[in-house]
Amino acid sequence: MSNAAPFDEDSCPWDLTEEANLVQHVTEEAGRIALSYFVRGDIHQWDKSPDNPVSEADMAVDEFLRTTLMQNRPGYGWLSEETEDQPERLRCGRLWIVDPIDGTRDFLAGGENWGISVALVQDQKPVIAAFYAPVKNAFYFAQRGKGATLNGKPIAVSCNATLDEARMMGDPEAFKHTSPFWPVPWPEGMHTEQANSIALRICQIADGQFDCCVTLRPKNDWDVAAADLILEEAGGLLTTGDQDRLLFNRKKPLHAHIVASCPNLIPSIMDRVTPALEKWRNRNK
């Protein structure tokens, strides 16, 4: 849990409308910076850890976002994939959570499935969120209680209630009907498709392009904070595999697994996720 005192909105000089304007402006500008590197090519890159690439573009976008947001909102906390974590953030009622380029691998390969993720978290829950995929010309935005939009137009999750006809955003190999990992198999007719950016996968559920996303690999706050609010405001739900809602700005900003879906499919999805987690936990006892 966070050590932060509840955020006092009455004493804050910035209301959420002002926060929304700031987030939209800086996320759009961050997208332009990322694109300037993307079209140039020949980007300097290195591995932070095995099979975990980062580039000069990630660092440039991170620097812009951190400088701009923190100068405009002194006293707020900061958490980013490309900035060393500071424990001071735990005492902040409001916190910026940023992934300067979510989907770096796709970015470096010249693909379109990457974007900039910016969330403002208040009392451990996102209240403003933006995800901008510049190559796809897709700007997702949400403010708590005011719905979600794509390029300024309202979006909503699908009404699909049949897993056999579902569009799963995930690795096709992981959801094969014959996979031994799943005690209850996924339907053979379920369509699966992959994207490097987890935030983009979730946003594409929010706008109805896909119906669900399941990953049992851990995800960090910066991977999902913005997408969490965008999906919720579009009528969907993001939880752990144990169906717990996500809380942000904890000491360890990590979530064990992610299930994102339109509401109608959640029972069918959990019929498969729950026994898979039980099998995995029993094996590792």
N, C-alpha and C positions, 0 to 999 in steps of 0.2 A: 504494500500500500504506500501511497504518497504521504509525506509529512506535511504537505502544504495545508495551510488554513483555507477554508472555503473562500472562493473569490468574492470580493465585495464589489458588485457592479455599481453601487451608488457612488463609490469613491473613485471609480475609474473614469478618466476624462474621455475615453473612446467607447462609443456604443457599438453594437454589432453591425449596424449599417456602415459605419466608418471602417470597421475591420473588414467587412466584405469588399468594400471598394479597394482597400489596400491590397488584399489578397489577390483579387482579380488583376490589378495593375501589375504587381510584381511577378505573378506567375506568367502572365503574357510576355513580359520582358525577359524573364528567365528562359522561356521557350525560344525567343529570338536569339539569345546568346547561344543556347544549345544548337540551334539550327546553323549558326555561323560556323561552328566546328564541324557539324555533320556534313555540310555541303563542301567543306574544304578538303575533307579526307586527310589521310596521313596524320592521324591523331596520335600523340604520344600516349602510350598506355603501359600498364604494368599490373601485376597480380598482387592484391593485398594479402591473399592467402591462396592456396591451390584452387584453381578454377574459379577464382573470384576477381574478375578484372575491374579496374578503375582507370580513368583517363583524365587528361588535362581538362577535358570538357566538364566532367563531373565536378572537379575542383573549382573551376571558374564559375559555374552556376551556383555551387554551394557558397562561395565567397560573396557573390552578388546578393543572394537571398539573405544570408546571415547579416551582412553589413546593412542592407536596406531595411530589413524587418526589425532588427535590434536597434538601429538608430531611430526608427519611427516609433518604436514601442519599448522605451527603456524600462527595465524592471521585469520584462517578460522572460520566461525560460526558453531554452533552445536545445533541441535534440535533432541530430542529423546523422545520416549514414556516414558522411565524409568529415565529420568534426568529432574530435575527442570528447567523450561524454564527461559532463561535469555534474557532480552531485548537487550543486546549488539549484538545479532545475527542480528537484523534488520539493523545494519550499515555495515554488511559484504556483499561484492559482491559475495563471494563464501561461501557456507554453506553445511555442512554434515547433511542430514536428514536420521535418522536411526530408524528402528523398530527391536530391537534385536531378538525377536521371535514374528513374526506375526502369530497368530493362537495359542496363549498360551493354550487355552482350549483344543484344539485337541492334542497339545504336552503333556499336563498333563494326557490326557486319553489314551496315547499310540498310537495315530493315526499318519498318514503320511502327513496330510494336514497342514503343518506349515513350516515356513522358516525364513531366515534372509534377511532383506531388507535394502539396503544401496544405497543412492543416493547422488550425488554431484550436488548441485543446483547453477547455475550462473545467476545473474540478474533475479531471480524469476522463472527460468525454469531449469529442470533437464538436465544435459549434459552428465553425466555418471550414469549408473544404474546397480545394480546387485540384483537378488533375488535367494537365494539358498535354495532349499528344500532337505535336506540331505537324509531323509529316502526314498524319491522318486528318489534320484540320479538325480536331475534336477537343473542345474545351468543356469539361464537366465542372459543374459548380453546385454547391449546396450550402444553405444556411439553415441551422436547426429551426424546425417549425415552419419553414417557408418553401419546402419542396426542393427538388433537384432539377437541373437543366443541362442540356447539351447544346452548346452554341446559342444559349439564350432561350431555348425552347424547352418546355416542361417534358420530363421523361418519366416513365413508369416501368416497373418490372412486368414480365409476361404473366399470363394467367394459366400457363401450362400446368396441368395436374397429373400428367402421365409420364413417368420416367422413361418408358420405352420410346417416347417421342422427344425426349429432352435433348437440349444442346448443352453439353458439358464442356466448360472451358478448362481443359487440362490435358495432360500428356496421354495420347491414345494408348500407349503401351501400358500405362498404369491402370487402365479401366477395362482391359480385355476381359471378356466373359470367362475366359479360362484361367485368369490370374489366381494363383494360390493364396495371395495375400488376403483376398476378400472371402470370408466364410459364406456370405450371401453374395452371389455374383451380380454384377451390373447387367442390365438388359443388353442383348446383342445389338438391338436396333438403336441404342443410344448414340447420338453423334458426339464425337469428342474432337477437340481442336485445341492447340497449344498456343500460348503467347508468353514471351519471356517476362513481361511485366505483370506481377500479381495485381497491382492496382488497376491496370487496364482491364484485366480479366474481370475484376469485380465491377468496374464501371460499365462494361459491356453486358453485365447482367442487369445493372440498373436501367439501361436504356432498352432492354428487351431483346438485344441481339442474341444473347445466350440466356440460359435458364439457371445454371448452377455452376459452382466451382468447389472442388474439394481438394485440399492438400494437407497431408499429414506430416509435412515437414514444417519445422518451426519458422515463424515469420516475426520480424521485428516491428516495433511501433511505426517506423517510417515507411514500412512496406504497405501498411493497411489503414493508417489513421484517417487519411482523407477519403479513401474509398469506402470506409465504414459508414461515414455520414452520408455520402452520396447515395449509397445503396439503401440506407435506412429511409432517407427522404424520398426515395423513388418507390418505397413500399416493400423493399426486400429486407433480408435479415442476415447479419454476419455474426457468427459465433465460433467458439472453439468446437472441437469434435465432441466435447462433453456438453455442448449446448449452453455454455456460459457466455454471457455478453463480454465483450472486450473492454478492459479498462486500460487507460494510457497514463504515462508519466509515473510508472512504478520504478522501484530500484532496478529491477531487471526488465528492460523493455522488450520482452520476448513472449510470444504466444505459441503454445505447443503445436497447434494445428488450426486450420481454418476451414469453415464451411460457410459458403455464401450461396443464397438461393432466393428465388421467389417463394412466397409462403406455401403455396400448394404442394410443392415437392419435398418439403422438409421431412415429413414422416417417412417417405420412401427412402430418402437419402440416409436418414439416421438408422433405418433398418439395416443398412449396410455398414455405416461408419462405426456404430456402437460395437457390434461383434468383432470387427476388424481391430479396434483398439483393445478390446478385451483379450483377443488372441495375442496381440503384440505384447501387452503387459504381462500376460501369463508366461510367455516365452522368455521374458527378460527378468523374471523374479529370481 
